[in-house]
């Protein structure tokens, strides 16, 4: 009798354990998961009614039911309702504004998304999620038009544009060019007005600029900035490389920047310096000089740039250089600055006030200084023998910032002087000409202010 009682007790215990384990398994399984579906929907949405509002719904046990309802405060309509025979881990609901059956001239609506999963929790009814969003219907394009702009732009040069862009929900504002470069404007003078300097790279054959304004609802306005395009031919140089240069300056610079270059032959080292290193250095400069001020400006004025007294130009801007060795073309590059020379270790001066944004060694540019003068305008000084200013320092017009030298890829003591607008190298000669600056920048801005004040 005792053995029978003992055996039956063990059986009951095993059954209880199995039942408990089964219940625990079911409780922790997907079938009885307790998380409500996830509904990816912003709290506020600006909608131009052109593109559907996409709502992503997901759930661990699978989405079983979804419903979307639109309400204008008085009337409501079901935009979508779906019961899935086979639950879905993820479902994207594309909401379209009803074309029939719902008449409303209001601009604000409430969108409600309901979702139920396939879980057996809540007495087999599943988990429910509800997400609401305020929909602002906006079908009006931003107000956009040009106030004033330069009459012409020269290949390799700069032009100015002032324009108005107004929208209560403005999201993006930029100037798109035909060669991929995007220029960003600076707030100007009064609310909803902007100014920008535009640059035409010397190696681009054509130039086209279009202002683009996009609001949060996706409405887009475009306005073409029309300039008279003046072409300009730049020098083409064909240079023969010699072993002394390749085994000297090139070899030293290559090994300094890339120790593994010792395993390269002469031409590989030259191509590394002239193409890879140059590209990296120019990318760094472009990134540094692409920043623009976001605070409103009311005026902009600078004196002509004369960074080196009694200097002679020894190399020009835009020079397209082809390099040959042993009668074979091996590489090419563009000289994007003006080389000026006077005496060895001559004083280099800042012709205008600004902030030093870069003062470091930079590959082929050697000891390199870059100064920001506002409105996306930067001046650049390369091959210096020493730094007399630090990054972050405010310099005044006439301050001595460095001494000329032959650091980097320089064969003789000189200054590599460059001007940049939003990351684009431009003709320094324009910025050394007070009449050009007056006609193409200062007068354009001054006239625009008078137009705005009318």
C-alpha positions as CSV (number, residue, x, y, z in Angstrom):
1,X,0.0,0.0,0.0
2,X,2.8,2.4,0.9
3,X,4.5,1.7,-2.5
4,X,1.3,2.4,-4.3
5,X,0.8,5.7,-2.4
6,X,4.4,6.7,-3.0
7,X,4.2,5.9,-6.8
8,X,0.9,7.8,-7.2
9,X,2.4,10.8,-5.4
10,X,5.4,10.8,-7.7
11,X,3.1,10.6,-10.7
12,X,1.0,13.6,-9.4
13,X,4.2,15.6,-8.8
14,X,5.5,14.8,-12.3
15,X,2.1,15.9,-13.8
16,X,2.2,19.1,-11.8
17,X,5.7,19.8,-12.9
18,X,4.7,19.2,-16.6
19,X,1.7,21.4,-16.3
20,X,3.7,24.1,-14.6
21,X,6.4,23.9,-17.2
22,X,3.8,23.9,-20.0
23,X,2.1,27.0,-18.6
24,X,5.5,28.7,-18.1
25,X,6.5,27.9,-21.7
26,X,3.1,29.2,-23.0
27,X,3.4,32.3,-20.8
28,X,6.8,33.2,-22.1
29,X,6.2,32.2,-25.7
30,X,5.3,34.5,-28.7
31,X,1.8,33.2,-28.5
32,X,1.2,35.0,-25.2
33,X,3.6,37.9,-25.7
34,X,2.4,41.0,-23.9
35,X,4.0,43.9,-25.8
36,X,1.7,46.1,-27.8
37,X,2.4,46.6,-31.5
38,X,4.9,49.4,-32.4
39,X,3.5,52.2,-34.6
40,X,6.0,54.5,-36.2
41,X,4.2,57.8,-36.6
42,X,5.4,61.3,-35.9
43,X,3.3,63.4,-33.4
44,X,3.0,66.2,-36.0
45,X,3.1,65.9,-39.8
46,X,3.0,68.5,-42.5
47,X,1.3,67.0,-45.5
48,X,1.0,68.3,-49.1
49,X,-1.4,65.5,-50.0
50,X,0.8,64.5,-52.9
51,X,2.7,61.6,-51.3
52,X,1.1,59.1,-49.0
53,X,1.9,59.1,-45.3
54,X,3.8,55.9,-44.7
55,X,3.1,54.3,-41.3
56,X,5.2,51.3,-40.3
57,X,3.6,48.8,-37.8
58,X,5.5,45.9,-36.3
59,X,5.0,43.3,-33.6
60,X,6.7,40.3,-32.2
61,X,3.7,37.9,-32.5
62,X,2.6,39.5,-35.8
63,X,0.2,42.3,-36.7
64,X,-3.4,41.0,-37.0
65,X,-5.5,44.1,-37.5
66,X,-4.9,47.7,-38.5
67,X,-7.2,50.7,-38.9
68,X,-6.6,54.4,-39.8
69,X,-9.1,57.1,-39.1
70,X,-9.0,60.8,-40.1
71,X,-10.9,63.4,-38.1
72,X,-11.3,67.2,-38.7
73,X,-12.8,67.9,-35.3
74,X,-16.4,67.4,-36.5
75,X,-16.4,64.5,-39.0
76,X,-14.3,61.4,-39.4
77,X,-13.6,58.8,-42.0
78,X,-11.9,55.4,-42.0
79,X,-9.1,55.6,-44.5
80,X,-7.9,52.1,-44.2
81,X,-9.0,48.9,-42.4
82,X,-7.4,45.5,-42.7
83,X,-7.8,42.2,-41.0
84,X,-5.0,39.7,-41.9
85,X,-5.7,36.0,-42.2
86,X,-2.0,35.4,-41.6
87,X,-0.4,37.8,-39.2
88,X,2.6,39.9,-40.4
89,X,5.7,40.7,-38.4
90,X,5.8,44.1,-40.2
91,X,3.3,46.1,-42.3
92,X,3.6,49.5,-44.0
93,X,0.3,51.4,-44.2
94,X,0.2,54.1,-46.9
95,X,-2.3,56.7,-46.0
96,X,-3.9,58.8,-48.8
97,X,-6.2,61.7,-48.4
98,X,-9.8,60.7,-49.4
99,X,-10.9,62.1,-52.7
100,X,-14.6,61.2,-52.1
101,X,-16.9,60.7,-49.1
102,X,-15.2,63.3,-46.9
103,X,-15.7,67.0,-47.5
104,X,-13.6,69.3,-45.3
105,X,-11.9,72.6,-46.0
106,X,-9.9,72.6,-42.7
107,X,-6.1,72.5,-42.5
108,X,-5.7,70.6,-39.3
109,X,-6.7,67.0,-38.8
110,X,-6.2,64.2,-36.4
111,X,-4.9,60.9,-37.7
112,X,-5.5,57.8,-35.5
113,X,-3.8,54.5,-36.2
114,X,-5.0,51.4,-34.3
115,X,-3.2,48.1,-34.4
116,X,-3.9,44.7,-32.7
117,X,-1.4,41.8,-32.7
118,X,-1.9,38.0,-32.9
119,X,-1.0,37.3,-29.3
120,X,-3.4,35.2,-27.2
121,X,-2.9,37.6,-24.3
122,X,-5.8,39.5,-22.8
123,X,-8.1,36.5,-22.9
124,X,-7.1,35.7,-26.5
125,X,-8.0,39.2,-27.8
126,X,-4.3,40.3,-28.2
127,X,-2.5,43.5,-27.5
128,X,-3.7,46.8,-28.8
129,X,-1.8,50.0,-29.7
130,X,-3.2,53.4,-30.6
131,X,-1.1,56.3,-32.0
132,X,-2.4,59.7,-32.9
133,X,-0.8,62.5,-35.0
134,X,-1.8,66.1,-35.8
135,X,-1.8,66.5,-39.6
136,X,-1.3,70.0,-41.0
137,X,-2.3,70.2,-44.6
138,X,-0.1,72.5,-46.6
139,X,-0.3,72.6,-50.4
140,X,1.2,76.0,-50.9
141,X,4.8,76.4,-52.3
142,X,7.2,78.7,-50.5
143,X,7.4,82.3,-51.7
144,X,10.6,82.6,-53.6
145,X,12.1,85.3,-55.9
146,X,15.4,87.0,-56.6
147,X,15.8,90.6,-55.3
148,X,19.2,91.4,-57.0
149,X,22.2,89.7,-58.4
150,X,25.5,90.3,-60.1
151,X,25.2,90.9,-63.9
152,X,27.9,88.4,-64.8
153,X,30.2,85.7,-63.5
154,X,33.5,84.8,-64.9
155,X,34.7,81.2,-65.1
156,X,36.8,80.7,-62.0
157,X,35.2,83.7,-60.4
158,X,32.4,84.8,-58.0
159,X,28.9,86.5,-58.2
160,X,26.4,87.6,-55.6
161,X,22.7,87.0,-55.2
162,X,20.1,88.4,-52.8
163,X,16.7,86.8,-52.6
164,X,13.5,86.3,-50.6
165,X,12.3,83.0,-49.4
166,X,9.3,82.8,-47.1
167,X,7.3,79.9,-45.7
168,X,5.9,79.3,-42.2
169,X,7.3,75.8,-42.3
170,X,10.5,76.3,-44.4
171,X,12.7,73.2,-44.0
172,X,15.5,73.5,-46.7
173,X,17.0,76.4,-48.6
174,X,20.0,76.1,-50.8
175,X,21.4,76.9,-54.3
176,X,21.9,74.0,-56.6
177,X,24.5,74.2,-59.4
178,X,24.7,72.1,-62.6
179,X,28.0,70.6,-61.5
180,X,26.7,69.2,-58.2
181,X,28.0,71.9,-55.8
182,X,25.5,73.2,-53.3
183,X,25.8,76.7,-51.9
184,X,24.0,77.8,-48.7
185,X,22.7,81.3,-48.1
186,X,23.1,83.6,-45.1
187,X,20.1,85.4,-43.5
188,X,20.3,89.0,-44.7
189,X,19.1,92.3,-43.4
190,X,15.4,91.4,-42.6
191,X,13.4,88.3,-41.9
192,X,12.9,86.0,-45.0
193,X,15.8,87.6,-47.0
194,X,19.0,85.8,-47.8
195,X,22.3,86.5,-49.5
196,X,24.9,84.2,-51.0
197,X,28.2,84.4,-52.9
198,X,28.4,81.8,-55.7
199,X,31.5,80.4,-57.3
200,X,32.2,79.0,-60.8
201,X,35.1,76.5,-60.5
202,X,37.8,77.2,-63.1
203,X,37.7,73.6,-64.5
204,X,33.9,73.6,-65.1
205,X,32.8,74.5,-68.6
206,X,29.4,75.9,-67.7
207,X,27.6,77.4,-64.8
208,X,24.0,77.3,-63.7
209,X,22.5,78.1,-60.3
210,X,19.0,77.5,-59.1
211,X,17.6,78.5,-55.7
212,X,15.5,75.7,-54.1
213,X,13.2,76.2,-51.2
214,X,11.4,73.2,-49.6
215,X,8.9,73.3,-46.8
216,X,8.1,70.6,-44.2
217,X,5.2,69.4,-46.3
218,X,7.4,68.7,-49.3
219,X,6.3,71.7,-51.4
220,X,9.1,73.0,-53.6
221,X,9.8,76.4,-55.1
222,X,12.6,77.0,-57.6
223,X,14.1,80.2,-59.0
224,X,16.9,80.4,-61.5
225,X,19.6,82.9,-60.9
226,X,20.5,84.4,-64.3
227,X,24.0,85.6,-65.0
228,X,25.9,86.6,-68.1
229,X,28.5,83.9,-68.3
230,X,31.9,85.0,-69.3
231,X,34.4,82.3,-70.3
232,X,38.1,82.5,-69.5
233,X,41.0,80.5,-70.7
234,X,43.5,79.4,-68.2
235,X,47.1,78.5,-68.8
236,X,48.1,75.0,-69.8
237,X,51.6,73.9,-68.7
238,X,53.5,70.8,-69.9
239,X,56.2,70.0,-67.5
240,X,59.0,67.4,-67.7
241,X,60.0,65.7,-64.5
242,X,63.6,65.1,-63.7
243,X,65.3,62.6,-61.3
244,X,66.7,65.3,-59.1
245,X,63.2,66.7,-58.3
246,X,61.7,63.2,-58.0
247,X,64.5,61.9,-55.7
248,X,64.6,65.1,-53.7
249,X,61.5,67.1,-52.8
250,X,59.0,64.5,-54.0
251,X,60.7,61.6,-52.2
252,X,61.1,63.6,-49.0
253,X,57.4,64.7,-49.0
254,X,56.2,61.2,-49.8
255,X,58.2,59.6,-47.1
256,X,57.1,62.2,-44.6
257,X,53.4,61.7,-45.3
258,X,53.5,58.0,-46.1
259,X,56.5,55.9,-44.8
260,X,55.5,52.9,-46.9
261,X,56.3,55.0,-50.0
262,X,59.9,53.9,-49.7
263,X,58.8,50.8,-51.6
264,X,57.4,52.8,-54.5
265,X,59.3,53.7,-57.6
266,X,59.9,57.4,-58.6
267,X,56.7,57.8,-60.7
268,X,54.5,56.0,-58.1
269,X,55.8,58.4,-55.4
270,X,55.1,61.4,-57.7
271,X,51.6,60.2,-58.4
272,X,51.0,59.6,-54.7
273,X,52.1,63.2,-53.9
274,X,50.4,64.9,-56.9
275,X,47.2,63.0,-56.9
276,X,46.4,61.2,-53.6
277,X,48.1,63.6,-51.1
278,X,47.0,66.7,-53.1
279,X,43.5,65.3,-53.1
280,X,43.5,64.7,-49.4
281,X,44.9,68.2,-48.7
282,X,42.4,69.9,-50.9
283,X,39.5,67.9,-49.4
284,X,40.6,69.1,-46.0
285,X,40.7,72.7,-47.2
286,X,37.3,72.4,-48.9
287,X,35.7,71.0,-45.7
288,X,37.2,73.7,-43.5
289,X,36.1,76.5,-45.9
290,X,32.6,75.2,-46.6
291,X,31.1,76.6,-43.4
292,X,28.9,79.7,-43.6
293,X,27.6,82.0,-40.9
294,X,24.0,81.3,-39.8
295,X,23.5,84.7,-38.0
296,X,21.8,87.5,-40.0
297,X,24.1,90.0,-41.6
298,X,23.2,93.5,-42.7
299,X,26.3,94.4,-44.6
300,X,29.5,93.0,-46.0
301,X,32.7,94.9,-46.9
302,X,36.4,94.1,-47.3
303,X,39.5,95.8,-48.6
304,X,41.4,94.3,-51.6
305,X,43.8,91.6,-50.6
306,X,47.6,92.3,-50.8
307,X,49.1,89.7,-48.5
308,X,52.8,90.3,-49.6
309,X,54.3,93.7,-50.2
310,X,56.4,94.3,-53.3
311,X,55.6,90.8,-54.5
312,X,55.8,89.4,-58.0
313,X,53.4,86.7,-59.3
314,X,55.5,83.6,-60.2
315,X,52.6,81.2,-60.9
316,X,49.0,81.8,-61.9
317,X,45.6,80.6,-60.7
318,X,43.9,77.9,-62.7
319,X,47.0,76.6,-64.4
320,X,46.3,73.1,-65.8
321,X,49.6,71.2,-65.4
322,X,50.5,68.1,-67.3
323,X,53.6,66.1,-66.0
324,X,55.7,63.9,-68.3
325,X,58.6,61.6,-67.6
326,X,60.7,60.0,-70.3
327,X,58.3,61.3,-72.9
328,X,55.2,59.8,-71.3
329,X,52.4,61.6,-69.6
330,X,52.2,60.4,-66.0
331,X,50.0,62.8,-64.1
332,X,48.2,66.1,-64.1
333,X,46.8,68.7,-61.6
334,X,45.4,72.2,-61.3
335,X,47.2,75.1,-59.5
336,X,44.4,76.7,-57.5
337,X,46.1,79.7,-56.2
338,X,48.4,82.6,-57.0
339,X,52.1,82.2,-56.1
340,X,53.7,85.4,-54.9
341,X,57.4,86.0,-54.2
342,X,59.5,88.8,-52.8
343,X,62.4,88.3,-50.3
344,X,63.0,85.1,-48.3
345,X,60.9,84.8,-45.2
346,X,59.0,88.0,-46.0
347,X,56.1,89.1,-43.8
348,X,52.7,87.7,-44.8
349,X,49.8,90.1,-43.9
350,X,46.1,89.6,-43.3
351,X,44.5,92.2,-45.6
352,X,41.2,92.0,-43.8
353,X,39.9,91.1,-40.3
354,X,38.9,87.5,-39.7
355,X,39.2,84.4,-37.6
356,X,42.0,81.9,-38.1
357,X,40.2,78.6,-38.7
358,X,43.3,76.6,-39.6
359,X,47.0,76.9,-38.8
360,X,48.7,73.5,-39.3
361,X,51.0,71.6,-41.5
362,X,49.0,70.4,-44.5
363,X,50.9,68.1,-46.9
364,X,51.8,69.9,-50.2
365,X,50.7,73.2,-48.8
366,X,53.2,72.9,-46.0
367,X,52.6,75.2,-43.1
368,X,49.1,76.3,-44.0
369,X,46.9,79.2,-42.6
370,X,43.2,79.8,-43.5
371,X,41.3,82.8,-42.3
372,X,37.5,83.2,-42.4
373,X,36.2,86.6,-43.3
374,X,32.5,85.9,-43.2
375,X,29.8,85.2,-45.8
376,X,31.6,82.0,-46.7
377,X,34.8,83.9,-47.8
378,X,38.2,82.5,-46.8
379,X,41.8,83.4,-47.6
380,X,44.5,80.8,-47.7
381,X,48.3,81.0,-47.2
382,X,50.6,78.1,-48.0
383,X,54.3,77.1,-47.8
384,X,54.9,79.4,-44.8
385,X,58.1,79.0,-42.8
386,X,56.5,79.9,-39.5
387,X,53.1,80.5,-37.9
388,X,52.6,83.9,-36.1
389,X,48.9,83.2,-35.3
390,X,47.0,80.4,-33.7
391,X,43.7,78.7,-34.6
392,X,40.8,80.6,-33.1
393,X,42.6,83.9,-33.0
394,X,40.9,87.0,-34.3
395,X,43.2,88.9,-36.6
396,X,42.9,92.6,-37.7
397,X,43.6,94.1,-41.0
398,X,47.3,94.6,-41.3
399,X,48.3,91.9,-38.8
400,X,51.4,89.8,-39.7
401,X,50.3,86.2,-39.7
402,X,53.4,84.3,-41.0
403,X,56.6,84.4,-42.9
404,X,57.0,83.1,-46.4
405,X,58.9,79.8,-46.9
406,X,59.2,76.6,-48.9
407,X,57.5,74.0,-46.8
408,X,55.3,71.4,-48.5
409,X,55.7,71.1,-52.3
410,X,57.6,74.3,-52.9
411,X,60.9,74.5,-54.6
412,X,61.6,78.1,-53.7
413,X,60.6,80.6,-51.0
414,X,57.2,82.1,-51.9
415,X,53.6,82.4,-50.8
416,X,50.8,80.3,-52.2
417,X,47.8,82.7,-51.8
418,X,44.3,81.4,-52.4
419,X,40.7,82.7,-52.0
420,X,37.8,80.4,-51.5
421,X,34.0,80.8,-51.4
422,X,32.1,78.0,-49.6
423,X,34.9,75.5,-50.3
424,X,35.5,76.4,-53.9
425,X,38.9,77.9,-55.0
426,X,38.3,81.1,-56.9
427,X,40.4,83.7,-58.8
428,X,42.5,85.7,-56.2
429,X,42.8,88.5,-58.8
430,X,39.1,89.4,-58.3
431,X,39.7,89.9,-54.6
432,X,42.7,92.1,-55.3
433,X,40.6,94.4,-57.4
434,X,38.6,97.1,-55.5
435,X,36.5,97.9,-58.6
436,X,35.5,94.3,-59.1
437,X,34.6,93.9,-55.4
438,X,32.5,97.1,-55.5
439,X,30.6,96.2,-58.7
440,X,30.0,92.5,-58.1
441,X,29.5,92.4,-54.3
442,X,29.1,95.6,-52.4
443,X,26.9,97.5,-54.8
444,X,24.7,94.4,-55.3
445,X,24.1,94.1,-51.5
446,X,23.6,97.9,-51.1
447,X,21.0,98.0,-53.9
448,X,19.2,95.0,-52.6
449,X,18.7,96.7,-49.2
450,X,17.1,99.7,-50.9
451,X,14.8,97.4,-52.8
452,X,13.8,95.6,-49.6
453,X,13.1,98.9,-47.9
454,X,10.7,100.1,-50.5
